[in-house]
Amino acid sequence: MNAIDTNVFVYLIDHTEPDKQQRAAELIQQARQDRGSTLLPWQVAGEYLNCLRRWEREGRLPTNDVEPYLSRVTRLFPLAFPTSQVLTISLDLTSRYSLSHWDSMLLAACVDAGVDTLYSEDLDNGMTYDSVTVVNPFA
């Protein structure tokens, strides 16, 4: 099972990074073709909404675009909700790998959901955290 981190979805709408925008679109299209192999962690959806709201406040995104952009992303893949175990897993990952709070929460959500590959540029490319290997699609 795969998951895609927030930064990849952000690049889909970030016209200031055309190369990364193209690569993000290719990755998501590929993931969509492999039906049932990718999920959307709830945390990623929340982080994406946070980014959209920040861009809205900064004037980078019209208010009327926030909901359609969020809806488009949440329709791409099944949404995976965390269980209570995510908090325990997160604490353990943080202590063993010296991760930030949010990185450990995302990795814990992936572990909890059975994800084995996380596409992200925010963590070490090729590093395996317990059962989750990080792949930087922009490397």
Secondary structure, DSSP 8 states (H G I E B T S, - for coil): -EEE-HHHHHHHH-TT-HHHHHHHHHHHHHHHHSTTSEEEEHHHHHHHHHHHHHHHHHTSS-HHHHHHHHHHHHTTS-EE---THHHHHHHHHHHHH---HHHHHHHHHHHHHT--EEE-SSS-TT-EETTEEEE-TT-
